[in-house]
């Protein structure tokens, strides 16, 4: 085969590739486009780690990268990842966003948040590699975010350590981050279980009130709430709840239950079950409940366990501060 035939074959193959990408774009085949992007990234890896960015930009593959980016420019990949439950699709999406994260604070923050919310270890490692590979993360917003994540028990600090050691360039940031990781391992915050109904109001108002109460009594770095929906939930759910309660120092259980018409009069049965598990394990627990919920019989069955009724968010905050101060004294803070 002479040189002209070889050139003609290359042109034909290139044309087929671009036609294929155009077809994926027309059919809104996002997964297909992400798969093609991942293949290009694998091909690009043939360049050594010392290859300059300028040389990479001159490489013919860059035109193909730009073609796929253009095809996906009107697609919210972050939203696509959140909605899609397939692990492979998430991995492809993280790989794509990793290339776009350079200099883009919002994408970088999304990837960091995903490190917390995605429980698949392979996906976590993909995110870690994307964030730490030849990328400077020394923007103050990013540094502060990573430092805050050090205290999050949902994240293995080994992932953060890799991001810090490879992505941070400024020695002061590296020193501060490693010091915080060291302190966290020496003095991890005490966990407490929080049981409540999963309505939007509870997810927002109750958790915000708990955070404010912890700050008010000076325990925001000493105590950390454990929320069921923020933990990995694969496997037997009841067993998961049992083990999580067992691992905590105490529990706070809101028995309030809302209805479409407003606040119901009966306690939340799911949270009542969690109270029973806590008592069976032998853990300290506190019941909080909006006034109007009928729980007199339940309290009697629990042997007169002290509970904390509240009328509004202000009174709830006051009750929570009292609870945290009791635990503060008991645990010697």
N, C-alpha and C positions, 0 to 999 in steps of 0.2 A: 504494500500500500504506500503510494507516494505521499509527499507532504500535503498536496492539495486535497487528496482524499481524506487524510487525517483531519485537516482543518475543516473540511466539509462535514465530517462526522461529528466533530466537536460542536459546530454551529447547530447541527440538527438536534443533538442532545440538549444543548442549552435552550433551544426553542421549545422542545418538549417540556422541559422543566418549567419555563415561564408560563406556558400554556396550562400546565397542571396547577400552578399556583393561582392563576387567574380563575380556573374552574373552582378551586377551593374557596376563593374569595366570593365568587358569584353565589355559590351554594351555602355561604356562611358556615363553612366547615371549619370552625375554630380549632377543634382538636387536630385536624389534619394539618393546618398551618403551623400549630405549635410543634407537631411531630417533625415537620420539615425544618423548622428552626433548630430543633434539638439535633438533627442530623448535621446541619451546618456547623453547629457548635462543636460537635465531635470531630468534624473535619478540620476545623480551625485549631483544635488541640494539637495538631501535628506540628504547629509552630512551637518552638521552645519557649520557656518562661522568660528568656532574656530578650525576646522579640519586642521591638519598640511598637508603641501604638501606631505611629506613623506608617511603619511597614505593614502592619495589619490592615490599615485603611486602604493601602494600595493593592492589597491582595484581591483577586477577582471575586472571592466569596463575599466581599463587602457589598457588592451590588445586589447579591441575592438576599443578604440580610436586610438591606434597605427595602427590597421588594416585599418581603414578608411583613416588615414593620409597617409599611404603607398599607398593606392589606388589612392589618389589625389596628390601624390608627383610630378607628371609630368604635373599637371594642374595649369595654372596661374589663381588662383581664383580671384585676383584683376581685371584682364582683363575680366574674365567671368562676374563679377558683372557689370563692365562698359558697356558691350555689351548687357546685359540682361535688359529688361525694366520691367519685372515682379517684383512688390514690394516684394512679398514673397521670391522670389529667392534672391534678394538683402539682405533681412533680414537674410536669412539662411547663405549667404556668409559672411556677417559681423560677425555673431556669430561664424563661423568657424575660420575666421582670428583673432578674438579676443583671442582665445586660443593660437594662434601662435605668437601674438604680444609681449609676454613677452620676453624681451631681444632682440627683432628684431626691429631695428630702422626703416627700410624701410616699414614694415607692419604697424607700429604705425603711421608713417607719412601718409601712404595711408589712414588709418582710419580717421585721422585728416582732410585730404583734402576732404574725403567723407562727413564729417560733414558739410562742406561748400557747396558741389555740390549736395548732395541728399536733396531734398526739402520735403521729406515725414517725418512727425514728428515722426512716429513710428520707422522708420529706424534711425533717428537721436538719438532717445532714446536708441535703441539697441547699436549703436556705443558708446554712452556715457557710458552705463553700462559696455560694454566690456573693454573700456579704463580705467575706474576708479576702476574696481573690483580687489582689492588686487594686484595692479600693481604699481611699482615705475616708475615714469615718469621723474625722475630728471636728465636724460641725458641732457647735455647742448643744443644739437640740438633740442630735444623735447621741452624743456622749452622755447627756443627762438621762436620755431614755434607757441606754444600756446600763448605766449605773443604777437606775431604779429597778431594772429587771433582775439585778443581782439578788435582790431580796425576795424574788418571786419563787416560791417552792414548786411551781409548775414547770420550771425550766431547769434543766441540768446545767450547772455552771461550766461544764466542760465545753458546751457549745459556745457560751459567751466568751470563755477563755480563748478559744480559737479565733473568734471574731476580733477580740481585743488585740491579741498578739500579732495578727496579720493585717488587720484593717486600721488600727490606730498607728499614727506616725509620730505624734508628739510624745516625748518621754513622760511629761507631766500627766497626760491623760492615762497612759499605760500604768504608771505608778499608782495613781488614785484608784483606778479600776481594780488592779490586783490587790490593793490594800483592802478594798471593800469586800472582795471575794473572800479574802483571808478572814476578815472580821465576821463575815456571814457564817462561815464554816465553824468558827469558834463559838459564836453566840447566835445561833439561829433563832428566829422569832417563835414564840409559843403559838401553836395553832389552836383555834376553837371552831367548832362546827356551828354552822348557822342553817337552821331549817325554816323554810317559809314557802308559801305558795308562789308559783312561777307566773305571776301576772306582771305586766309591764310596770305597774305602779310599785309593786314590791321590789322588783329588780332595780328600780331607780331610786325610790325614796328611802326604803329601809337600808339598802347598802350605803347610800350617801350618809344617812344618819349614823350608821355604825362607824364609818370612816371619821366623821366629825367628832363623835364621842371619844374615839381612840386618841385623836389629836388633843382633845380638850384635857384628857387626864394624863397626857404625855406618854402614851403607850403605842403610838403608831409605828414605832420601830421595834417594839417588844412583842406585841400580839398581832396575829394575822388570821383573818377569817378564812374558813374553808367553805366554799360554796359548791354544792353538788354539780351544778351545770358547768362549772369551770374545770372539773376534773375529768380524767379519762373514764368513759362509762362502758367500755367493752366488757362482756362477760355478764355474770349474774348481778343485777342491779342491787338486790337486797344485800348480797354479800359485800358488794362495794361499799354500800352505806355503812354496814356493820364495821368493816375494817377502817373506814375513814373516821368514824366516831371513836373507835378504839385508839386511833393514833393521836387524837386531840386531847387537850388538857380539860376542856369543859365544852358545854354546848349552850347555844341560845336558840330557843324555838318559838317562833311566832305562830300561834294557833289560829290567827285571824283568817277568815275566808270570805272573799268578796263574791258577789253575784252580779248578774246584769242589772239588777235593780238597785244594787248598792252593797253594803256590808251584810253578809248573811248572819244568821243567829247561831249556826252550828260550827264547831271547830273544824279545822282542816284535818281530815283523817290521815293523810300521808304524813303530815308533820307529827300527828299524834303517835303514829307508828315509830317515828324516829325517836320520840321521847321515850317510848317503851324500850327501844333498843339501848338507848343511853342509860336508862335505869338498870336494865338487865346486865349491862357491861360493868356497871358500877362507876360511871362517870358523873361528875358534877354537872348539873344543868339548871338553866333558868328558863321559865316560861314567860313570854310576853304575849299580851293579847289585847286587841282593841276592845274597849268597853262595849258591851252588848252581846258578846259571844257567850253562850251558855256552856260553862266548863266546870260548874260546881261539882258534879258527880265525878268527873275525871280527876279533879284535884283531890277529892276524897280518896279515890282509888290509889292515888300516888302517895298516900300517907301524909297528906297535908303539906306537900312540898310547896315552898314559897313561890308565888308567881307575881307578875308585875303587870297590872292592867294600865292602859294608857288611853288618853282621849285624842291626842293629836301628836304631830311630829315633835313639837317642843317638849311635851311631857315624855314622849318615847326617848328622846335624847337624854333627858334627866335620869330616867330609869336605867338606861344603858350605862351612863357614867357611874351610877351606883354599883352596877354589876361589875364593871371593869375595875373599879376601885377595890371591891372585895377580892377579886382575883389578884390584883396587884399586891395587896397585902399578904394574901395566902402564899403567893409564889415568891415573895421576898424582893419585890422591885421597889 
